Amino acid sequence: MIVALTASACTALVMVYSTLKKERKERTDMEKKYTELELKIHSLELDTIKYKLNPHLFKNTLNSIQSHAYQTYYALDKLSNVLDFILYESERKFVTLKEEIEFALSLIEINRLKISPLFNLSIKNRIDESHPLYIQQLVAPLITTDLIENAFKHADLQNENAFIAIVFELKNDTFSLTVSNKISNASPLKKEKSGFGKPNLKKRLDIIYKNNYKLDQFAEGDVYISALKINLLEHKNKMLTAG
């Protein structure tokens, strides 16, 4: 009788164990499928953002060239750099910081065509080019575009005290881009909704860098400041861990 009860108990335990194991596997499979679906949705969102961003950038670039025909050769050289990057490099998931900054500098030079030679445009490149992260593919292409374009779009270009200051920096494994400009009285930057760029930039950063970035955008009086920081080393480690 005791033997029969023991055998019955063992059988019940085996069945319970098998059921729990099956449920655990099903839960793991569900979590895996959920993660795969989430990644596909994020990929789709990124493609949508990129589709909207590229024509916007083309239009701004071409308008700059057309309005300054006397600088055609210089402008076309910079335009070629920008369009090559958009057409051929922006399809990659990541580019090197070196490539992104070269693109950003060409974009700045094209935007320079919109302003007077006397306009106070300050560009500081504090990138340590010997840093190993400088030539590793860790930067989402065109990630610098929004902050730079907004500065030229919303700066008070007619004011004698107007300025745009752009600083690139790579320090303590973190890439920083800080852009500040004097705000035009007609600028919508002080409004809650300021167009396509800002929410889509944040969405892109959230998807790609998650907790490894910080974006601050705020006004101090008549100066608007945007500061983006991306911890490239932390992002690299997350990429390696994810396989």
PLY file of the C-alpha trace (Angstrom):
ply
format ascii 1.0
element vertex 243
property float x
property float y
property float z
element edge 242
property int vertex1
property int vertex2
end_header
0.00 0.00 0.00
2.79 2.41 0.97
4.75 1.46 -2.16
1.69 2.15 -4.33
1.19 5.56 -2.71
4.85 6.42 -3.18
4.73 5.43 -6.84
1.57 7.45 -7.31
3.17 10.48 -5.62
6.25 10.17 -7.80
4.09 10.00 -10.91
2.20 13.12 -9.80
5.46 14.96 -9.13
6.79 14.01 -12.54
3.59 15.28 -14.15
3.73 18.54 -12.21
7.40 18.98 -13.12
6.68 18.27 -16.78
3.80 20.74 -16.76
5.92 23.46 -15.14
8.77 22.79 -17.55
6.38 23.03 -20.51
4.85 26.24 -19.19
8.33 27.72 -18.60
9.33 26.85 -22.18
6.13 28.34 -23.54
6.71 31.49 -21.48
10.30 31.71 -22.75
9.11 31.22 -26.33
6.47 33.91 -25.85
9.05 36.33 -24.44
11.36 35.61 -27.37
8.57 36.20 -29.89
7.60 39.40 -28.08
11.21 40.65 -28.22
11.46 39.81 -31.94
8.18 41.61 -32.64
9.30 44.62 -30.62
12.54 44.81 -32.63
10.60 44.63 -35.90
8.31 47.43 -34.78
11.30 49.56 -33.77
12.94 48.86 -37.13
9.78 49.92 -38.92
9.60 53.11 -36.86
13.21 53.93 -37.69
12.62 53.37 -41.41
9.60 55.68 -41.25
11.59 58.38 -39.49
14.45 58.06 -41.97
12.05 58.29 -44.91
10.68 61.56 -43.58
14.07 62.97 -42.62
15.96 62.50 -45.88
13.67 64.52 -48.21
13.54 67.27 -45.56
17.32 67.43 -45.51
17.56 67.35 -49.33
15.16 70.28 -49.61
17.03 72.45 -47.12
20.37 71.66 -48.75
19.21 72.37 -52.30
17.54 75.62 -51.25
20.84 76.80 -49.76
22.72 76.03 -52.98
20.15 77.64 -55.26
20.11 80.89 -53.30
23.91 81.27 -53.48
24.81 80.43 -57.07
27.98 82.52 -56.93
29.50 79.96 -54.54
28.58 77.04 -56.79
31.86 75.09 -56.82
32.49 75.26 -53.10
28.85 74.57 -52.33
28.62 71.64 -54.72
31.63 70.00 -53.10
29.95 70.20 -49.68
26.61 69.19 -51.15
28.24 66.14 -52.72
29.61 65.10 -49.32
26.20 65.51 -47.68
24.25 63.68 -50.38
26.76 60.84 -50.59
26.39 60.32 -46.87
22.59 60.39 -47.04
22.35 58.10 -50.06
25.02 55.55 -49.20
25.90 55.72 -45.52
22.55 56.49 -43.86
21.25 53.05 -44.86
23.73 51.52 -42.43
22.56 50.98 -38.89
25.69 52.62 -37.47
28.57 54.70 -38.80
31.77 55.82 -37.12
31.89 59.04 -35.15
34.50 60.21 -37.66
32.05 59.76 -40.55
29.17 61.44 -38.72
31.24 64.47 -37.76
32.60 64.87 -41.30
29.00 64.84 -42.53
27.94 67.34 -39.85
30.77 69.74 -40.73
29.78 69.64 -44.42
26.17 70.29 -43.43
27.26 73.29 -41.35
29.23 74.69 -44.30
26.15 74.43 -46.53
24.04 76.21 -43.91
26.74 78.87 -43.65
25.66 79.97 -47.15
22.40 81.28 -45.64
24.11 83.77 -43.37
26.27 86.86 -43.67
30.06 86.42 -43.60
29.98 88.67 -40.50
27.55 86.40 -38.64
28.97 84.95 -35.42
29.16 81.24 -36.19
31.44 79.35 -33.81
32.41 75.72 -34.41
34.62 73.89 -31.93
35.78 70.35 -32.58
37.12 68.87 -29.34
37.19 65.30 -30.59
40.21 63.23 -29.63
40.83 61.49 -32.95
43.18 59.01 -31.28
40.35 57.67 -29.11
39.55 54.06 -30.16
35.78 54.75 -30.18
36.28 57.46 -32.82
36.59 54.92 -35.65
34.14 52.30 -34.42
30.64 51.99 -35.88
28.59 53.13 -32.90
26.81 56.28 -34.10
23.37 56.28 -35.73
23.73 58.12 -39.07
22.28 61.65 -39.27
21.89 61.80 -35.48
23.51 65.27 -35.43
21.26 66.69 -38.15
18.26 67.81 -36.13
20.15 69.97 -33.62
22.25 71.66 -36.31
19.35 72.31 -38.70
17.16 73.73 -35.93
19.86 76.19 -34.89
20.06 77.68 -38.38
16.29 77.55 -38.82
15.41 79.35 -35.59
18.42 81.62 -35.01
17.90 85.40 -35.10
20.04 85.87 -38.20
19.28 89.61 -38.55
20.22 90.64 -35.02
23.72 92.08 -34.68
24.17 90.14 -31.43
22.96 86.89 -32.93
25.14 83.80 -32.85
25.24 80.04 -33.36
27.74 77.98 -31.38
28.34 74.29 -32.11
30.66 72.12 -30.03
31.64 68.50 -30.76
33.38 66.60 -27.99
34.49 63.06 -27.18
35.39 62.78 -23.52
35.25 59.89 -21.02
33.89 57.58 -23.75
30.93 59.94 -24.26
30.17 61.85 -27.46
28.68 65.29 -26.86
27.09 67.74 -29.26
26.07 71.11 -27.84
24.31 73.65 -30.04
23.22 77.09 -28.86
21.75 80.05 -30.71
20.04 83.36 -30.14
16.33 82.84 -30.80
14.50 84.87 -33.40
11.36 86.65 -32.19
9.42 84.78 -34.87
10.83 81.40 -33.80
8.40 78.71 -32.63
11.01 77.13 -30.37
9.33 78.47 -27.24
6.09 76.78 -28.23
5.27 73.29 -27.03
5.20 71.82 -30.54
8.04 72.87 -32.79
7.63 70.63 -35.84
8.85 67.26 -37.02
12.40 67.18 -35.73
12.36 67.13 -31.94
9.92 64.27 -31.14
11.38 62.07 -33.86
14.94 62.68 -32.69
13.97 61.62 -29.17
12.11 58.57 -30.47
15.14 57.55 -32.48
17.46 58.01 -29.52
15.11 56.03 -27.27
15.01 53.10 -29.69
18.73 52.99 -30.46
20.49 54.14 -27.31
17.84 53.55 -24.63
19.40 54.59 -21.29
22.81 55.39 -22.77
22.03 58.94 -23.88
20.82 62.25 -22.51
19.11 65.02 -24.49
18.47 68.42 -22.92
16.75 71.21 -24.86
15.77 74.45 -23.17
15.71 78.23 -23.44
17.67 80.59 -21.22
16.29 84.04 -21.95
16.68 84.56 -25.69
19.22 81.73 -26.11
18.14 78.21 -27.01
20.44 75.35 -26.01
20.43 71.73 -27.17
22.84 69.29 -25.55
23.10 65.67 -26.65
25.33 63.16 -24.88
25.77 59.52 -25.95
27.80 57.09 -23.89
29.44 55.18 -26.74
31.23 52.67 -24.52
28.06 51.68 -22.67
26.24 51.39 -25.99
29.01 49.23 -27.38
28.87 46.94 -24.34
25.10 46.57 -24.73
25.56 45.69 -28.40
28.17 43.03 -27.53
25.96 41.60 -24.80
22.97 41.42 -27.14
25.10 39.53 -29.65
0 1
1 2
2 3
3 4
4 5
5 6
6 7
7 8
8 9
9 10
10 11
11 12
12 13
13 14
14 15
15 16
16 17
17 18
18 19
19 20
20 21
21 22
22 23
23 24
24 25
25 26
26 27
27 28
28 29
29 30
30 31
31 32
32 33
33 34
34 35
35 36
36 37
37 38
38 39
39 40
40 41
41 42
42 43
43 44
44 45
45 46
46 47
47 48
48 49
49 50
50 51
51 52
52 53
53 54
54 55
55 56
56 57
57 58
58 59
59 60
60 61
61 62
62 63
63 64
64 65
65 66
66 67
67 68
68 69
69 70
70 71
71 72
72 73
73 74
74 75
75 76
76 77
77 78
78 79
79 80
80 81
81 82
82 83
83 84
84 85
85 86
86 87
87 88
88 89
89 90
90 91
91 92
92 93
93 94
94 95
95 96
96 97
97 98
98 99
99 100
100 101
101 102
102 103
103 104
104 105
105 106
106 107
107 108
108 109
109 110
110 111
111 112
112 113
113 114
114 115
115 116
116 117
117 118
118 119
119 120
120 121
121 122
122 123
123 124
124 125
125 126
126 127
127 128
128 129
129 130
130 131
131 132
132 133
133 134
134 135
135 136
136 137
137 138
138 139
139 140
140 141
141 142
142 143
143 144
144 145
145 146
146 147
147 148
148 149
149 150
150 151
151 152
152 153
153 154
154 155
155 156
156 157
157 158
158 159
159 160
160 161
161 162
162 163
163 164
164 165
165 166
166 167
167 168
168 169
169 170
170 171
171 172
172 173
173 174
174 175
175 176
176 177
177 178
178 179
179 180
180 181
181 182
182 183
183 184
184 185
185 186
186 187
187 188
188 189
189 190
190 191
191 192
192 193
193 194
194 195
195 196
196 197
197 198
198 199
199 200
200 201
201 202
202 203
203 204
204 205
205 206
206 207
207 208
208 209
209 210
210 211
211 212
212 213
213 214
214 215
215 216
216 217
217 218
218 219
219 220
220 221
221 222
222 223
223 224
224 225
225 226
226 227
227 228
228 229
229 230
230 231
231 232
232 233
233 234
234 235
235 236
236 237
237 238
238 239
239 240
240 241
241 242
